[in-house]
Every structure is written in structure tokens, then in C-alpha cells.
Amino acid sequence: MSTFPEPVNLETITGNLADAVLMVDNDKKIVWLNRKAEVFFNAALDEAVGKDLVEITAIKRLRYLLDDVFEQQEALKCSYEEASVKVKKKDERFFFKIAINPVFHQGNLWGALVQLTDVTRFHELEKIKTDFVSIVSHEFRTPLTTIIVGVEMLKEGMLGDLTPRGKEVLEAIGADCERLNRLIDNLMELSRIESGTIYVEAESTDIADLVEEAVRPLKIQADKQGVELITDLPPELPPVAADFNKAVWVLANLVGNAMRYTDPGGTITVRVRQRGKKHFFSVEDTGCGIPKEHQEKIFRKYVQVSGPGRKGAGGVGLGLAIAKDIVMAHGGEIWVESDIDKGTKFTFTFPVYQEKDSITLPEADQ
């Protein structure tokens, strides 16, 4: 039976871990880190002890995640996107999945163990898929544009008169071209978001301005449908940390979806509330509702819920997937609550504006 040349101890085990592991006290001061963390963050143990975790790692998201763990006094529970962070070191990009577990001493919260798992390879594979989708979308754009131009020429009679039946067929072709065009737009938008070429510039944003910009174009449509569009904002809400245009897109998309499910005489309420360091945005309708079996997968790409309560031409199931990516990029989360024949409520969170986050790491020895 083989034996180790030296006794197996904690230092031996932690020194051979592939993950960077750090331990902090309840003031977020480092009390220990393993060899992997020393090398990656270019910080020796004796130099790092007593310093703030964010000072050593330059990952400000860790501060907010630790706040949640300390407040709940349980292991970090959030989505993969929320618990993932992109960091830069020299000219390389790394992606890490964050795990945080509280540490107790004599029944009292003492600190936390922070583990950073390198998932860069998985992001590289995802990028290959995203690049493929982007290329295919671009290749579709040119022939589709030619078809759309040809349809318009035929509809305007530039190539001769059409029979009534021919006009009906042409209208159907035109409608399908519009749907394909929206699909290509959404695929390209999704590819840009996933490839990281769309940056979220979270700035101090007035919530009233954000909500007004999102619902303004939809008020006329709501009036035509006989749906009451209500905004419910408390006075003097602090600003939200958001990319204005992308946040408007998310909110407008949710309101537009609600309109397709809400019958005349119904209501759609856009509501914002602050709880701690987060703003909760909700869009609640009195429509037909979403079946329970669809609620868990509705934010996946290409998933589309159909039903008798839906109005107009359906989409392709990318709107909510894009909305989720944008919300996650802001450090927020999004979910749905719904009951059949009672209505649906979508809620997403954005952080209260504090300071601009930075995820650029100091250089480390290789």
C-alpha cells in the first residue's frame, strides 16, 4: 500500500486545490487564502491578512454577495449568472463562478469561505456557439432584405396588378418576412450580449424617467386595446444603477408581452419599490396567466407560451431570454408569478445606485 512522503494536512490539501479559496471575517477582512489565490491575485498570505477582500481581489461584486450571505446567514443562493464574474489580468480574461459559505463559531456568525472556480473554458465554448449564431444571422439578413423589397414592389403594383387571392398570399409573405426580421434582430442582439460586445454602463438613473420612457410608446396601443396602463411609483425613490436604454428595453418588453395576454377592460400595472439596496420593478397584468409547467422555462431561449388569450402574431421566444441577460448583467434577477385566469406578474431587480463597479484585477505573477 502506497503512502505519502509526508503526513496529509490542511496545508497540503488547500495548496493543491484548483480553485482560489479565501476566508474572511464578518468585516470582510482576509484571514487566510490558499496558494492558488496568492498566485492569481499576486498577494502573499502575510501581506493579505487583515486587508479588505475587495482591495485584494478588485471584485466589488463580492462585497454585495457577502452582504447577502451575512444577512441570510446561509450559503449563497443565486443563479449561475449572478454568481459569475469576469475578471481581467494583463491581457487575458477569466471567468469565475463564486461560492460563498458562512462560517460560524460557537453558534455565532464569524465570517465566510469564498471559493472562485475557473469556468473560462465553458465561456469559450459558449462564445463559439454565439459567434456561429451571429454569422448565420448576418447571412440571413441579405437575402431576407431582397425578399422584403420584392414583396413591397409587388404590393405597390410596380410589377403588374395582382388578383385578390394574390394580394392575400403576398400579405402573408410580408407578415412572415417581418417575423423573420424580428428573429434576426433578436438573435443578433442576443449574440452581442453573450459575446460581451454590448457593455452595460450602469449609471445613476432617475426611475420616473426610466418608467415614463418605457411606457410612453405603449400608452396609445393600450388605449386602442381598451387596457388601462397604470404606473405606481412612490415619491422620492433614490436613483437606480442602470444602463438607461437597456433598462427601458426590458421594461417595455415586459409591458408589451402583458398587452398580448390582457383582454379589453383589464389592467397592466408597472410598479417600483425599494427594499434595502435593491429596486424591485414589476409588471402585473390581469390577463389569462401562464401555466405552471411553463413558468420555470419561460426565460430560456426559443421557449414560447401560446394560448387562447394571446393576441397578434407571436414572437420567437427570445425577448425574455434577452431581458434576463440584461438584468443579470446589471447584477439583478428576474422571475415570474402567475395563475391561470388571474393574471401574471413579472419582477426584476436592479441595484440602488452607489458607485460604479469595477472588475479589473491587478496584475499577478504567472
C-alpha positions as CSV (number, residue, x, y, z in Angstrom):
1,M,0.0,0.0,0.0
2,S,1.4,3.4,-1.1
3,T,1.9,6.1,1.5
4,F,2.5,9.8,1.1
5,P,6.1,11.0,1.8
6,E,4.7,13.4,4.5
7,P,1.5,13.5,6.6
8,V,-1.5,14.8,4.8
9,N,-2.5,18.1,6.4
10,L,-4.8,21.0,5.6
11,E,-2.0,23.0,4.0
12,T,-1.2,20.1,1.6
13,I,-4.8,19.8,0.6
14,T,-5.5,23.5,0.1
15,G,-2.2,24.0,-1.7
16,N,-3.3,21.6,-4.4
17,L,-6.8,22.9,-4.9
18,A,-7.6,24.1,-8.4
19,D,-9.9,26.8,-7.0
20,A,-8.9,30.1,-5.4
21,V,-10.2,30.0,-1.8
22,L,-10.2,32.8,0.7
23,M,-11.5,33.1,4.2
24,V,-12.8,36.4,5.6
25,D,-14.2,37.6,8.9
26,N,-17.5,39.3,9.3
27,D,-15.8,42.7,8.5
28,K,-14.8,41.2,5.1
29,K,-11.2,41.3,6.1
30,I,-9.0,38.4,4.8
31,V,-7.8,36.0,7.5
32,W,-6.5,33.3,5.1
33,L,-6.1,32.4,1.4
34,N,-4.7,29.4,-0.4
35,R,-1.8,29.2,-2.8
36,K,-4.0,29.5,-5.9
37,A,-5.5,32.7,-4.6
38,E,-2.0,34.0,-3.7
39,V,-0.7,33.5,-7.2
40,F,-3.8,34.8,-9.1
41,F,-4.2,37.9,-7.0
42,N,-0.5,38.5,-6.6
43,A,-0.9,38.7,-2.8
44,A,1.1,36.7,-0.3
45,L,-0.7,35.4,2.7
46,D,1.2,37.5,5.3
47,E,0.6,40.6,3.1
48,A,-3.1,39.9,2.5
49,V,-4.2,39.1,6.1
50,G,-6.2,42.0,7.6
51,K,-6.9,43.7,4.3
52,D,-10.3,44.1,2.8
53,L,-11.3,41.3,0.4
54,V,-12.2,43.7,-2.4
55,E,-8.9,45.6,-2.0
56,I,-7.0,42.3,-2.7
57,T,-9.3,40.9,-5.4
58,A,-10.7,44.1,-7.0
59,I,-14.0,42.2,-7.5
60,K,-16.6,44.6,-6.0
61,R,-19.4,42.2,-6.6
62,L,-18.0,40.1,-3.8
63,R,-19.0,42.8,-1.3
64,Y,-22.7,42.6,-2.3
65,L,-22.7,38.8,-2.4
66,L,-21.1,38.7,1.1
67,D,-23.7,41.2,2.4
68,D,-26.5,38.7,1.2
69,V,-24.7,35.7,2.9
70,F,-24.2,37.6,6.1
71,E,-27.8,38.9,6.2
72,Q,-29.3,35.4,5.5
73,Q,-26.6,33.5,7.4
74,E,-26.7,30.7,4.9
75,A,-24.7,29.7,1.8
76,L,-25.0,31.9,-1.3
77,K,-28.1,31.1,-3.3
78,C,-28.4,32.8,-6.6
79,S,-28.4,31.9,-10.3
80,Y,-25.3,30.9,-12.3
81,E,-25.2,34.4,-14.0
82,E,-25.4,36.3,-10.7
83,A,-22.6,34.2,-9.1
84,S,-20.3,34.5,-12.1
85,V,-17.8,37.3,-12.7
86,K,-15.5,38.3,-15.5
87,V,-12.0,39.5,-14.5
88,K,-9.0,40.8,-16.4
89,K,-5.4,40.1,-15.7
90,K,-2.9,41.5,-18.0
91,D,-4.3,40.9,-21.5
92,E,-6.4,37.8,-20.5
93,R,-10.0,37.4,-19.5
94,F,-11.0,34.9,-16.9
95,F,-14.5,33.8,-15.8
96,F,-15.1,32.6,-12.2
97,K,-18.1,31.1,-10.5
98,I,-18.4,32.3,-7.0
99,A,-19.4,30.2,-4.0
100,I,-19.7,31.6,-0.5
101,N,-20.4,29.7,2.7
102,P,-20.8,31.3,6.1
103,V,-18.5,30.2,8.9
104,F,-19.9,30.0,12.5
105,H,-18.0,29.9,15.8
106,Q,-19.8,28.9,19.0
107,G,-23.1,29.4,17.2
108,N,-22.3,33.0,16.1
109,L,-21.6,34.2,12.5
110,W,-17.8,34.6,12.4
111,G,-17.1,35.1,8.7
112,A,-17.2,33.3,5.3
113,L,-15.3,31.0,3.0
114,V,-15.1,32.4,-0.6
115,Q,-14.4,30.0,-3.4
116,L,-13.7,31.1,-7.0
117,T,-14.0,28.3,-9.6
118,D,-12.4,28.9,-13.0
119,V,-15.1,28.4,-15.7
120,T,-13.3,30.2,-18.5
121,R,-13.3,27.1,-20.8
122,F,-17.1,26.9,-20.6
123,H,-17.4,30.5,-21.6
124,E,-15.1,30.0,-24.5
125,L,-17.3,27.1,-25.8
126,E,-20.3,29.4,-25.4
127,K,-18.6,32.1,-27.4
128,I,-18.1,29.6,-30.3
129,K,-21.8,29.0,-30.3
130,T,-22.6,32.7,-30.1
131,D,-20.3,33.5,-32.9
132,F,-21.9,30.9,-35.1
133,V,-25.4,32.3,-34.4
134,S,-24.1,35.8,-35.2
135,I,-22.6,34.7,-38.5
136,V,-25.8,32.8,-39.6
137,S,-27.9,35.8,-38.6
138,H,-25.8,38.1,-40.8
139,E,-26.0,35.7,-43.7
140,F,-29.8,35.6,-43.4
141,R,-30.1,39.4,-43.4
142,T,-29.1,40.0,-47.1
143,P,-31.5,37.5,-48.8
144,L,-34.3,38.5,-46.5
145,T,-33.8,42.1,-47.3
146,T,-34.1,41.3,-51.0
147,I,-37.3,39.3,-50.4
148,I,-38.8,42.2,-48.4
149,V,-38.0,44.7,-51.2
150,G,-39.6,42.4,-53.8
151,V,-42.7,42.0,-51.7
152,E,-43.1,45.8,-51.4
153,M,-42.7,46.2,-55.1
154,L,-45.4,43.6,-55.8
155,K,-47.8,45.2,-53.3
156,E,-47.3,48.6,-54.9
157,G,-48.1,47.3,-58.3
158,M,-44.7,48.0,-59.8
159,L,-44.7,44.6,-61.5
160,G,-48.3,44.5,-62.5
161,D,-51.7,44.0,-61.0
162,L,-52.5,41.2,-58.6
163,T,-55.6,39.2,-58.1
164,P,-57.4,39.4,-54.7
165,R,-56.0,36.0,-53.9
166,G,-52.5,37.0,-54.9
167,K,-52.7,40.0,-52.6
168,E,-53.7,37.8,-49.7
169,V,-50.7,35.5,-50.3
170,L,-48.4,38.5,-50.6
171,E,-49.7,39.9,-47.3
172,A,-48.9,36.5,-45.6
173,I,-45.4,36.5,-47.1
174,G,-44.9,40.0,-45.9
175,A,-46.0,39.1,-42.4
176,D,-43.7,36.2,-42.3
177,C,-40.8,38.3,-43.5
178,E,-41.4,40.7,-40.6
179,R,-41.3,37.8,-38.2
180,L,-38.1,36.6,-39.6
181,N,-36.6,40.1,-39.5
182,R,-37.5,40.4,-35.8
183,L,-36.0,36.9,-35.2
184,I,-32.7,38.0,-36.8
185,D,-32.7,41.3,-34.8
186,N,-33.2,39.3,-31.6
187,L,-30.6,36.7,-32.5
188,M,-28.0,39.4,-33.2
189,E,-28.9,41.3,-30.0
190,L,-28.5,38.1,-28.0
191,S,-25.2,37.3,-29.7
192,R,-23.8,40.7,-28.9
193,I,-24.9,40.4,-25.3
194,E,-23.5,36.9,-24.8
195,S,-20.2,37.8,-26.6
196,G,-19.7,40.7,-24.2
197,T,-19.5,43.3,-27.1
198,I,-22.6,45.0,-25.6
199,Y,-21.5,46.7,-22.4
200,V,-23.8,47.6,-19.5
201,E,-22.9,51.2,-18.4
202,A,-24.7,51.3,-15.1
203,E,-25.1,55.0,-14.2
204,S,-27.3,57.0,-11.8
205,T,-30.7,56.8,-13.4
206,D,-33.9,58.5,-12.4
207,I,-36.6,55.8,-12.0
208,A,-39.5,58.1,-13.0
209,D,-37.7,59.0,-16.3
210,L,-36.9,55.3,-16.9
211,V,-40.5,54.2,-16.4
212,E,-42.0,57.0,-18.4
213,E,-39.7,56.4,-21.4
214,A,-40.7,52.7,-21.3
215,V,-44.5,53.1,-21.2
216,R,-44.9,56.2,-23.3
217,P,-44.9,54.5,-26.7
218,L,-47.2,51.8,-25.4
219,K,-50.0,54.0,-24.0
220,I,-51.6,54.6,-27.4
221,Q,-51.6,50.8,-28.0
222,A,-53.1,50.2,-24.6
223,D,-55.9,52.7,-25.2
224,K,-56.7,51.1,-28.5
225,Q,-57.0,47.7,-26.8
226,G,-59.1,49.0,-24.0
227,V,-56.5,48.1,-21.5
228,E,-55.7,50.5,-18.6
229,L,-51.9,51.1,-18.2
230,I,-51.1,52.2,-14.7
231,T,-47.7,53.3,-13.2
232,D,-47.3,53.2,-9.4
233,L,-44.1,54.9,-8.2
234,P,-43.5,56.1,-4.6
235,P,-42.2,59.7,-4.3
236,E,-38.5,60.4,-3.9
237,L,-37.1,57.0,-4.9
238,P,-33.3,57.0,-4.9
239,P,-31.7,56.6,-8.4
240,V,-31.1,53.1,-9.8
241,A,-27.8,51.9,-11.1
242,A,-28.8,51.0,-14.7
243,D,-28.0,51.4,-18.3
244,F,-30.9,53.6,-19.3
245,N,-31.6,52.3,-22.8
246,K,-31.2,48.7,-21.9
247,A,-33.4,49.1,-18.8
248,V,-36.1,50.8,-20.9
249,W,-35.9,47.9,-23.3
250,V,-36.5,45.3,-20.6
251,L,-39.4,47.2,-19.1
252,A,-41.1,47.9,-22.4
253,N,-40.7,44.3,-23.5
254,L,-42.5,43.1,-20.4
255,V,-45.3,45.6,-20.8
256,G,-45.6,44.6,-24.5
257,N,-45.9,41.0,-23.5
258,A,-48.6,41.8,-21.0
259,M,-50.7,43.5,-23.6
260,R,-50.8,40.4,-25.7
261,Y,-52.3,38.4,-22.8
262,T,-54.7,41.0,-21.4
263,D,-58.3,41.4,-22.6
264,P,-60.1,44.7,-23.1
265,G,-61.2,46.1,-19.7
266,G,-58.1,44.6,-18.0
267,T,-55.2,46.5,-16.4
268,I,-51.4,46.4,-16.6
269,T,-49.6,47.9,-13.6
270,V,-46.0,49.0,-13.6
271,R,-44.8,49.2,-10.1
272,V,-41.4,50.1,-8.5
273,R,-40.5,49.6,-4.8
274,Q,-37.2,49.8,-2.9
275,R,-36.1,47.1,-0.4
276,G,-32.7,47.6,1.1
277,K,-30.1,48.0,-1.6
278,K,-32.4,46.9,-4.4
279,H,-35.2,48.3,-6.6
280,F,-37.9,45.9,-7.5
281,F,-39.6,46.6,-10.8
282,S,-42.8,44.7,-11.5
283,V,-45.2,44.4,-14.5
284,E,-48.5,42.9,-13.4
285,D,-51.5,42.2,-15.7
286,T,-55.0,40.8,-15.3
287,G,-54.6,38.5,-18.3
288,C,-55.0,34.8,-18.9
289,G,-52.0,33.7,-16.9
290,I,-49.1,31.3,-17.7
291,P,-49.4,27.6,-16.9
292,K,-47.2,26.4,-14.0
293,E,-45.4,23.9,-16.3
294,H,-44.1,26.8,-18.5
295,Q,-43.1,29.2,-15.7
296,E,-39.7,27.6,-14.9
297,K,-38.5,27.5,-18.6
298,I,-40.1,30.7,-19.9
299,F,-36.7,32.6,-19.7
300,R,-35.0,30.0,-21.9
301,K,-34.2,30.8,-25.5
302,Y,-36.8,30.0,-28.0
303,V,-39.4,29.0,-25.4
304,Q,-42.8,30.5,-26.3
305,V,-46.1,30.2,-24.4
306,S,-49.2,30.2,-26.6
307,G,-52.8,30.1,-25.7
308,P,-56.3,31.4,-26.4
309,G,-55.5,34.6,-24.5
310,R,-52.7,35.7,-26.8
311,K,-53.2,38.5,-29.3
312,G,-51.5,39.2,-32.5
313,A,-48.6,37.4,-34.1
314,G,-46.4,35.6,-31.7
315,G,-42.7,36.1,-31.3
316,V,-39.9,33.5,-31.4
317,G,-39.2,33.2,-27.7
318,L,-36.1,35.4,-27.4
319,G,-37.5,38.5,-25.7
320,L,-37.5,37.2,-22.2
321,A,-34.1,35.5,-22.7
322,I,-32.6,38.8,-23.7
323,A,-34.3,40.6,-20.9
324,K,-32.8,38.1,-18.4
325,D,-29.3,38.5,-19.8
326,I,-29.6,42.3,-19.5
327,V,-31.0,42.1,-15.9
328,M,-28.3,39.6,-14.9
329,A,-25.6,41.9,-16.5
330,H,-26.8,44.6,-14.1
331,G,-26.4,42.2,-11.1
332,G,-30.1,41.7,-10.7
333,E,-32.5,38.8,-11.1
334,I,-35.9,38.3,-12.8
335,W,-38.8,35.9,-12.1
336,V,-42.5,35.3,-12.8
337,E,-45.6,34.6,-10.7
338,S,-48.8,33.6,-12.4
339,D,-52.1,31.9,-12.0
340,I,-54.4,30.8,-14.8
341,D,-57.3,33.3,-15.4
342,K,-56.0,35.6,-12.7
343,G,-53.0,37.3,-14.3
344,T,-49.2,37.4,-14.4
345,K,-46.6,39.4,-12.5
346,F,-43.0,39.7,-13.8
347,T,-40.5,41.2,-11.4
348,F,-36.9,42.1,-11.8
349,T,-34.3,43.8,-9.6
350,F,-31.7,46.5,-10.2
351,P,-29.3,47.8,-7.5
352,V,-29.8,51.2,-5.9
353,Y,-27.1,53.5,-7.3
354,Q,-24.0,53.6,-5.1
355,E,-20.8,53.6,-7.1
356,K,-19.6,52.2,-10.4
357,D,-18.4,48.6,-10.2
358,S,-15.0,47.6,-11.4
359,I,-13.8,44.1,-12.2
360,T,-10.3,44.8,-13.4
361,L,-7.7,42.9,-11.4
362,P,-4.2,44.0,-10.6
363,E,-1.5,42.1,-12.5
364,A,-0.4,38.8,-11.0
365,D,2.8,36.8,-11.4
366,Q,2.5,33.9,-13.9
